[in-house]
């Protein structure tokens, strides 16, 4: 079978399956609503849905044609036909899958069965949309036709826009962009000229100070949440990014911080009524202590085992605070209410003031992170991450340094927990689910492990983007999944990776600088070596 | 030998892996400022013996007595590698094991770890003591780079250095600990003749200029015979010979271990030994 036919079949097959899946989870309806404003139609047809299918058809055709290799020396017409046939086949096959599926759904519908019994998304309205409001076979045929036509169009599009190498170009331009952040003329001036740098810092801080006053309560709250995730990202970065210890139960430290401040300041269940600031300090120390305590048995494990044990620990804390038996201590499933916060003129902080506080905490955490990174601790952790055995042979007490990373990371996690609990004036077991750990880990990976700007960016992407895309809230995880997969393929080192991490991830050896080589050659010549002694 | 101070003495060191005895009752003495070599065919237990001394393996039997920087005698058995390093024993590896994504200077600064006194708290506060320590570390690292002939390569990533330079950087990293005893595991492996000659000369300088005792595993007989004060020969984990290079060259058991019994018997002893050496 010629290559271009096989590619067409494959593309059609994949797109067909994916679209059926999207229909089953009801995403096509959301797409219809999202895209409808783009197509101003007065007709009864669900134009958004049609546009969505057409776009997918274009994509299917283009991706089929893109895969077909361009044969060098072949006449242009030959290539053109190749691309068109690929697109056509993709359209026919993909359309057949979707059309057949819609036909079956429509037929069942006309027989009067309610499909919602089996799948909640397949409501009569949804199926009516799928069949374009016609009888089953006509609707299915229309969809098939749309797919075939757009498939061919996609093939042509791929051919004429020379997008045979679209993916390649995209990833390379992305690489250039990220390299550009460090190498561009602007970045160089910023790096070299201290005055310019401080002015930029100044502008940044002024924006930070002014911005919250212009934002509503909702956005201040959302930004605060993003900020709390940044704090957690910075904390887990000490454990994972610097020391290289995979911790999947980071939420445990967050929970310890939240609950400590809660139990110390809230009227129930302990009734201690401590001052918030003392509670904050105690919570940080407590979280560090728990991290240290957990580390003692756990840190002798390596890699996967460590991940599994910490994962279990994260769940354990949640189950403990939730348990009825301990509800006199932790408040049980109801959680802890009326947690104190910082006061200003006898008033609690508003959302805006909390945002300022959170930004201050972020700056404090960034400061600590940078100090640690650039000290002998950062070097020792780096050495451990690269080669634990050799690091130990350099006199580094592996166990102590791992414990230290755990405790410091935990303290920062606890600090984030304090911010979270006191801002909400409440904390309960459901604030501390596994998803928190997963989100923090994901934002660090998406942003770029070990990179502070990367973590901030990652937090905005993972916690902020869903807020912007409220309309597809239900599909957030689906989009995340897709995003993560795409990112791991295109940019495995993260959106804004640290220089060092970038090196570790790239398997190509960089060419050594020529000047340094010359220096080395001079130095290693016999005369010098002997002359010096 | 007895007149000199002894830096390291092993007594009946034995290491077993399951049924295999990798090192069997090896006695060895390293005098101060001595260059002592271990040779032997592949699988003779040389590196296992090294690992016992540096703490990566715990010997099943025997004692390893080390005289530390204050001439206090310590039995190293039961010590973790990081403690042994702190006492003053550094090592290099047969296959270079630098921290590839760190710069040359950073590699050396990691090696200084046992001498750093500041804590994590000082690192966050950046106390004057820490700033001074950091500054001194960089100065010292630069000096060591110069000493091993890598001046100017400090900011180069370890992975980007040429092979010979990586070997020397690894030694510089080991020297950062200010060791009393340096264990070199095949320092000239994979080097050409010129580089090997340079390395041999460099090892002599380590002794003459820094007063370090050197314990060496080496396959290149030119290097071993040219540099060593004493040579210990291992075969199947056991010490089969010990002595000066001249004595080892004439020892029939050594020739047998290297060439096989038949060859050793059939050849004129002296010329055979000379051949081994020439190889």
Boltz contact constraints between the chains, C-beta under 6 A:
constraints:
  - contact:
      token1: [A, 368]
      token2: [B, 124]
      max_distance: 6.0
  - contact:
      token1: [A, 371]
      token2: [B, 123]
      max_distance: 6.0
  - contact:
      token1: [A, 371]
      token2: [B, 124]
      max_distance: 6.0
  - contact:
      token1: [A, 372]
      token2: [B, 123]
      max_distance: 6.0
  - contact:
      token1: [A, 375]
      token2: [B, 123]
      max_distance: 6.0
  - contact:
      token1: [A, 376]
      token2: [B, 116]
      max_distance: 6.0
  - contact:
      token1: [A, 377]
      token2: [B, 120]
      max_distance: 6.0
  - contact:
      token1: [A, 377]
      token2: [B, 123]
      max_distance: 6.0
  - contact:
      token1: [A, 379]
      token2: [B, 106]
      max_distance: 6.0
  - contact:
      token1: [A, 379]
      token2: [B, 109]
      max_distance: 6.0
  - contact:
      token1: [A, 379]
      token2: [B, 110]
      max_distance: 6.0
  - contact:
      token1: [A, 383]
      token2: [B, 99]
      max_distance: 6.0
  - contact:
      token1: [A, 383]
      token2: [B, 110]
      max_distance: 6.0
  - contact:
      token1: [A, 386]
      token2: [B, 99]
      max_distance: 6.0
  - contact:
      token1: [A, 387]
      token2: [B, 97]
      max_distance: 6.0
  - contact:
      token1: [A, 390]
      token2: [B, 97]
      max_distance: 6.0
  - contact:
      token1: [A, 392]
      token2: [B, 81]
      max_distance: 6.0
  - contact:
      token1: [A, 392]
      token2: [B, 82]
      max_distance: 6.0
  - contact:
      token1: [A, 393]
      token2: [B, 81]
      max_distance: 6.0
  - contact:
      token1: [A, 394]
      token2: [B, 110]
      max_distance: 6.0
  - contact:
      token1: [A, 394]
      token2: [B, 111]
      max_distance: 6.0
  - contact:
      token1: [A, 394]
      token2: [B, 113]
      max_distance: 6.0
  - contact:
      token1: [A, 395]
      token2: [B, 82]
      max_distance: 6.0
  - contact:
      token1: [A, 395]
      token2: [B, 85]
      max_distance: 6.0
  - contact:
      token1: [A, 395]
      token2: [B, 86]
      max_distance: 6.0
  - contact:
      token1: [A, 395]
      token2: [B, 113]
      max_distance: 6.0
  - contact:
      token1: [A, 395]
      token2: [B, 114]
      max_distance: 6.0
  - contact:
      token1: [A, 396]
      token2: [B, 82]
      max_distance: 6.0
  - contact:
      token1: [A, 396]
      token2: [B, 113]
      max_distance: 6.0
  - contact:
      token1: [A, 397]
      token2: [B, 82]
      max_distance: 6.0
  - contact:
      token1: [A, 404]
      token2: [B, 120]
      max_distance: 6.0
  - contact:
      token1: [A, 500]
      token2: [B, 101]
      max_distance: 6.0
  - contact:
      token1: [A, 503]
      token2: [B, 101]
      max_distance: 6.0
  - contact:
      token1: [A, 504]
      token2: [B, 101]
      max_distance: 6.0
  - contact:
      token1: [A, 510]
      token2: [B, 160]
      max_distance: 6.0
  - contact:
      token1: [A, 512]
      token2: [B, 160]
      max_distance: 6.0
  - contact:
      token1: [A, 516]
      token2: [B, 153]
      max_distance: 6.0
  - contact:
      token1: [A, 516]
      token2: [B, 156]
      max_distance: 6.0
  - contact:
      token1: [A, 519]
      token2: [B, 152]
      max_distance: 6.0
  - contact:
      token1: [A, 520]
      token2: [B, 153]
      max_distance: 6.0
  - contact:
      token1: [A, 520]
      token2: [B, 165]
      max_distance: 6.0
  - contact:
      token1: [A, 523]
      token2: [B, 149]
      max_distance: 6.0
  - contact:
      token1: [A, 523]
      token2: [B, 151]
      max_distance: 6.0
  - contact:
      token1: [A, 524]
      token2: [B, 149]
      max_distance: 6.0
  - contact:
      token1: [A, 529]
      token2: [B, 149]
      max_distance: 6.0
  - contact:
      token1: [A, 529]
      token2: [B, 198]
      max_distance: 6.0
  - contact:
      token1: [A, 533]
      token2: [B, 205]
      max_distance: 6.0
